[in-house]
């Protein structure tokens, strides 16, 4: 029987290494460090089907049938995720107040906690959708969402009960400063399904307390660190992304701080690292900020991740996986609900009229302005020919930042696209058996 004709997937990325080659497929999300011979197999149209490495390359999507229409597959992948009605993602502002006054913050703090009628509207909306849901994903935002932790607890209990009743998967995340994630509150939140947190530390105490001060003045580091030590010592089921916002003011001290994070939280799979360059995000103090140019800033993140890996800290950076670089605002099943019930798509451009796409009513009805909604969800790889032929299309689908497209009229590319060869070694592990066999042979 003649072996089938094969071809290399257009969505397989590569980065050479002294021990072989890193391969990652953005459509399947699979990859590893392969022996160098893998490149030769990818060039053949009829590699030996009995060869173990060939089988692995086919299983992970790097080698595919010669007649496969990958454009059609990517389009189907995008449509099946962006507009499916059995998935609902809500970004909820429990409050728009915060107990911090960070130097680079863009928020205005004009509104208090979520109104009672809005909380009832959220409950009614999710209750109405519950019978048809497979996944409910909740992201808590603010201000500082745990500044109104009673709102978080009230709605989390409702979501947890609905999940148990209707059998859909319930996931919840909070972008929190970590100040209120105390030994008393954290177990309650985790029990109610809020098990994923992002907490920012900008360096050791003297550096962090300059950029992330309390509202009335004073430092915040000691309280956050104590809460993190409690989580580390606990047996609680959670994940925590430790975020560092870096700028020319703290970059030189960041590697030493990552070493401290590694000593304290490294080799615990519950903790991962994310670094991000400080930007001028629209706050009143933007003109006073010392920031890197965008490309320079993201380039500087790479050695930080390399150092973190050597310290036993994983990287929260799955941007090259399917949908890993898609902005939530581009999805037709994702909405952010502010404390007033106003519905927006983007959590950054809160004062932009284009972002005000609707209103949530107390009965759970979402009243949406279709004319304002469409620009957020329609201009992407479904229409852009450059995106359609791009090797990382499945990771962003032309939807890395709809706001940038609206502002500048160009299709935005995720920052990782330019540096993917440097990120692959940070994302992928070697295949020990194959590498060992290659050395022996």
C-alpha positions in Angstrom: 0.0 0.0 0.0 1.4 3.4 -1.0 2.1 5.8 1.8 0.0 8.9 1.7 1.4 12.1 0.3 2.2 14.6 3.1 3.2 18.2 3.4 4.4 20.5 6.1 1.7 22.5 7.9 1.7 26.2 7.1 1.0 26.8 10.8 4.2 25.1 12.0 6.8 27.5 13.4 10.4 26.6 13.9 13.5 27.8 15.8 16.8 25.9 15.4 18.7 24.8 18.5 22.0 23.2 19.1 20.2 20.0 20.2 17.7 20.0 17.4 14.8 22.2 16.3 11.8 23.7 18.2 8.6 23.1 16.3 5.2 24.6 17.4 1.9 24.4 15.5 -0.4 27.3 16.1 -3.4 25.4 14.9 -3.1 22.4 17.1 -1.2 24.1 20.0 1.4 21.3 20.1 5.1 21.3 19.8 8.4 20.4 21.4 12.2 20.3 20.9 12.7 17.7 18.2 15.9 16.1 16.8 17.3 18.0 13.8 16.2 15.1 11.6 12.6 16.4 11.9 13.4 19.2 9.4 14.3 16.7 6.8 11.1 14.8 7.4 9.1 18.0 7.0 10.6 18.5 3.5 9.7 15.0 2.3 6.4 14.3 0.6 6.5 10.6 1.5 8.4 10.0 4.8 8.3 6.5 6.1 5.0 6.1 7.9 6.5 3.5 10.2 9.1 5.9 11.5 8.4 6.9 15.1 9.4 10.5 14.6 7.2 10.8 11.5 4.3 9.5 13.5 4.9 12.1 16.2 5.1 14.9 13.6 1.7 13.8 12.2 0.1 13.5 15.6 1.0 17.0 16.5 0.0 18.5 13.2 3.4 19.4 11.7 2.9 16.9 8.9 -0.5 16.8 7.3 -2.2 15.2 4.3 -1.2 16.8 1.1 -4.8 17.7 0.1 -5.6 19.4 3.4 -7.2 22.9 3.0 -5.7 24.6 6.0 -7.3 28.0 5.1 -10.7 26.3 5.5 -9.7 24.6 8.7 -8.6 27.9 10.3 -11.7 29.7 9.2 -13.9 26.9 10.7 -11.8 27.1 13.9 -12.3 30.8 14.2 -16.1 30.8 13.5 -16.7 27.9 15.9 -15.1 29.8 18.8 -15.9 33.5 18.2 -19.6 33.3 17.9 -20.7 30.1 19.7 -23.7 30.6 22.0 -22.9 27.8 24.4 -19.9 29.8 25.8 -20.4 33.1 27.7 -17.5 35.3 28.9 -18.4 38.2 31.3 -15.9 40.7 32.6 -17.6 42.1 35.8 -16.7 45.3 37.5 -17.6 44.6 41.1 -16.5 48.1 41.9 -14.7 50.9 40.0 -13.0 52.1 43.2 -9.5 51.0 44.3 -7.5 51.2 47.5 -4.3 51.7 45.4 -3.1 54.7 43.4 -0.6 53.2 41.0 1.5 55.7 39.0 0.6 54.2 35.6 -3.1 53.6 36.2 -5.5 54.9 33.6 -8.8 54.6 35.6 -10.8 57.6 36.9 -12.5 56.0 40.0 -15.7 57.9 39.4 -18.1 55.1 40.3 -18.7 52.9 43.3 -19.6 49.2 43.6 -21.9 47.4 41.3 -25.5 48.5 41.9 -28.0 46.0 43.3 -30.2 46.1 40.2 -27.1 45.4 38.0 -26.2 42.4 40.3 -29.7 41.1 39.8 -29.3 41.7 36.0 -26.1 39.6 35.9 -27.8 36.8 37.9 -30.8 36.9 35.6 -28.7 36.9 32.4 -26.6 33.9 33.5 -29.7 32.1 34.8 -31.4 32.5 31.4 -28.4 31.3 29.5 -27.5 28.5 31.9 -29.5 25.6 30.3 -27.6 26.0 27.0 -24.1 26.7 28.3 -21.1 24.5 28.2 -18.8 27.1 29.7 -19.2 30.2 31.8 -16.1 32.2 32.1 -16.0 35.1 34.6 -13.3 37.7 34.8 -13.4 40.0 37.8 -12.1 43.5 37.2 -12.2 47.0 38.7 -10.9 49.3 40.2 -9.9 46.6 42.6 -12.5 43.8 42.4 -11.9 42.5 45.9 -12.5 46.0 47.3 -16.1 44.9 46.9 -15.5 41.3 47.8 -19.1 40.9 49.0 -20.3 41.5 45.5 -17.8 38.9 44.2 -18.9 36.4 46.7 -22.6 37.0 46.1 -22.4 36.5 42.4 -19.8 33.7 42.6 -22.2 31.7 44.8 -24.9 32.1 42.2 -22.7 31.0 39.3 -21.4 28.0 41.3 -25.0 26.9 42.1 -26.0 27.2 38.4 -23.0 25.2 37.3 -23.9 22.4 39.7 -27.6 22.5 38.5 -27.0 22.6 34.8 -23.7 20.9 34.4 -21.7 23.6 32.6 -18.1 24.3 33.3 -17.5 27.4 35.4 -14.2 29.2 35.4 -13.4 32.5 37.2 -10.4 34.8 37.2 -9.6 38.0 39.1 -7.2 40.7 38.2 -6.4 41.9 41.7 -3.7 43.8 43.5 -3.6 41.0 46.1 -4.1 43.3 49.1 -7.4 41.7 50.1 -6.5 38.2 49.2 -6.1 37.4 52.9 -6.0 34.0 54.7 -9.6 34.7 55.7 -11.0 35.7 52.3 -8.9 33.6 49.9 -10.3 30.2 50.9 -13.9 31.5 50.7 -13.3 32.8 47.1 -11.6 29.6 46.0 -14.4 27.5 47.4 -16.8 29.5 45.4 -14.9 28.8 42.2 -12.6 31.8 41.9 -9.4 30.0 41.5 -7.3 32.0 39.1 -5.6 35.3 40.1 -3.2 37.8 38.6 -1.3 39.8 41.2 1.3 42.5 40.4 4.5 43.1 42.2 6.8 45.6 40.5 9.9 44.6 42.4 11.1 44.3 46.0 9.5 46.5 48.7 11.4 49.7 48.0 10.6 49.7 44.3 7.1 48.2 44.4 6.0 50.8 47.0 7.0 53.7 44.8 4.7 52.6 41.9 1.9 50.8 43.7 1.0 53.0 46.7 -2.1 52.8 48.9 -4.8 55.4 48.2 -4.0 57.5 51.3 -0.2 57.0 50.9 2.0 54.2 52.2 3.3 51.0 50.8 1.4 47.8 49.8 4.2 45.3 49.4 4.3 43.7 52.9 0.6 42.9 52.9 0.6 41.4 49.4 3.7 39.3 50.1 2.2 37.9 53.3 -0.9 36.9 51.4 1.2 35.2 48.7 3.2 33.3 51.4 -0.1 32.1 52.8 -1.3 30.8 49.4 2.1 29.2 48.8 2.0 27.4 52.2 -1.6 26.2 51.7 -3.0 23.2 49.9 -5.6 25.3 48.1 -6.5 24.6 44.5 -5.6 27.8 42.6 -3.4 29.3 40.0 -1.6 32.7 40.4 0.1 34.8 37.8 2.8 37.0 39.3 3.0 40.0 37.1 5.8 42.5 36.9 5.3 45.8 35.2 8.8 47.0 34.2 10.1 50.3 32.9 13.6 52.0 32.7 13.1 52.8 36.4 13.0 49.2 37.7 14.3 47.0 34.9 17.9 46.6 36.2 16.6 45.4 39.5 14.0 43.0 38.0 16.3 39.9 37.5 17.3 39.9 41.2 13.6 40.2 42.1 12.7 37.3 39.8 15.4 35.3 41.6 13.6 36.0 44.9 10.3 34.9 43.3 11.9 31.7 42.1 13.4 31.0 45.5 9.9 31.5 47.1 7.4 30.3 44.5 9.5 28.4 42.0 8.8 24.8 41.1 5.2 25.2 42.4 3.0 24.8 39.3 0.3 27.0 40.9 2.6 30.1 40.3 3.6 31.5 37.0 5.3 34.7 35.8 4.1 37.4 33.4 6.1 40.6 32.6 4.8 43.6 30.8 6.4 46.9 29.9 4.7 50.0 31.4 3.0 52.1 28.8 1.1 55.3 28.6 -2.3 53.8 28.9 -4.4 57.0 29.2 -3.9 58.0 32.9 -3.5 61.5 34.2 0.2 60.9 34.9 1.2 59.6 31.5 3.4 62.5 30.7 5.5 61.8 33.8 6.1 58.1 33.1 9.5 56.8 32.0 8.7 54.1 29.5 10.3 52.0 26.8 9.3 52.3 23.2 6.9 49.4 22.4 9.2 47.2 20.4 12.1 47.7 22.8 9.9 47.0 25.8 8.7 43.6 24.6 12.2 42.7 23.5 13.4 43.3 27.0 10.8 40.8 28.4 12.6 37.8 26.8 15.7 37.8 29.0 13.5 38.1 32.0 11.5 35.0 31.0 14.8 33.2 30.3 16.0 34.0 33.8 12.6 33.1 35.3 12.8 29.7 33.7 16.2 29.0 35.2 14.7 29.9 38.6 11.9 27.4 38.3 9.1 29.8 37.3 6.9 28.9 34.4 5.8 31.5 31.9 2.2 32.6 31.5 2.6 33.2 27.8 0.5 30.8 25.7 0.1 33.4 23.0 1.2 31.1 20.2 -1.5 28.5 21.1 -4.8 28.6 19.3 -6.6 31.8 20.3 -3.8 32.7 22.6 -3.4 36.2 21.2 -7.1 36.9 20.5 -8.4 39.9 22.4 -11.5 39.2 24.4 -13.1 42.3 22.9 -13.1 40.6 19.5 -15.3 37.7 20.6 -19.0 37.9 19.9 -19.7 36.0 23.2 -17.7 38.3 25.5 -19.0 41.4 27.3 -17.7 43.6 30.1 -20.4 44.9 32.5 -19.6 48.1 34.5 -21.1 48.9 37.9 -23.8 51.0 36.3 -24.8 48.2 34.0 -23.2 49.8 31.0 -21.9 47.1 28.6 -18.5 47.7 27.0 -16.1 45.5 25.0 -12.7 46.9 26.1 -11.6 47.4 29.7 -9.0 50.0 28.7 -11.0 52.5 26.6 -13.6 53.0 29.2 -14.4 56.6 28.3 -14.4 56.0 24.5 -18.0 56.3 23.1 -17.3 53.6 20.6 -16.8 51.2 23.4 -20.2 51.8 25.0 -22.1 49.1 23.2 -25.1 48.5 25.3 -26.9 48.3 28.7 -27.7 45.4 31.0 -31.2 45.6 32.5 -32.3 44.2 35.9 -34.3 41.4 34.1 -31.1 40.1 32.5 -31.8 41.6 29.1 -28.7 42.8 27.2 -29.7 45.8 25.1 -27.0 46.1 22.5 -26.2 48.8 19.9 -25.3 46.7 16.8 -23.7 49.5 15.0 -21.2 50.1 17.8 -20.8 46.4 18.4 -19.9 45.3 14.9 -16.5 47.0 14.5 -15.2 45.1 17.6 -16.1 41.7 16.3 -16.0 41.8 12.5 -12.7 43.2 11.2 -10.4 40.3 11.5 -8.9 37.3 9.6 -12.2 36.5 8.0 -11.7 39.4 5.7 -8.0 40.3 5.8 -6.0 38.4 3.2 -2.7 39.0 4.9 -4.0 37.5 8.1 -5.4 34.5 6.3 -2.0 33.5 5.0 -0.1 34.2 8.2 1.6 31.3 10.0 0.3 32.5 13.4 -3.2 33.2 12.2 -4.8 30.5 14.5 -3.3 32.2 17.6 -4.7 35.7 16.9 -7.1 35.3 13.9 -6.5 39.0 13.1 -8.0 40.0 16.4 -5.0 40.9 18.6 -6.5 44.4 19.3 -9.7 45.6 17.7 -9.2 49.0 19.2 -5.9 49.5 17.4 -7.6 48.6 14.1 -10.4 51.1 14.8 -7.9 53.8 15.7 -5.3 53.3 13.0 -7.1 51.4 10.2 -4.5 48.6 10.2 -4.7 45.0 11.2 -2.9 44.6 14.5 -0.3 41.9 14.9 0.5 40.5 18.4 4.0 41.4 19.7 5.0 37.8 19.9 4.9 37.5 16.1 8.1 39.3 15.7 9.9 37.4 18.4 8.4 33.9 18.2 11.8 32.2 17.6 13.0 33.5 21.0 9.8 32.5 22.7 9.6 28.9 21.5 12.4 27.7 23.7 10.6 29.3 26.7 7.3 27.5 25.8 8.4 24.1 24.8 10.0 21.1 26.4 12.3 18.5 24.6 11.2 15.0 23.7 13.6 13.1 25.9 13.2 9.7 24.2 13.7 11.0 20.7 16.7 13.1 21.6 18.3 10.3 23.5 17.8 7.9 20.6 19.2 10.4 18.1 22.4 10.7 20.2 22.8 7.0 20.4 22.4 6.6 16.7 
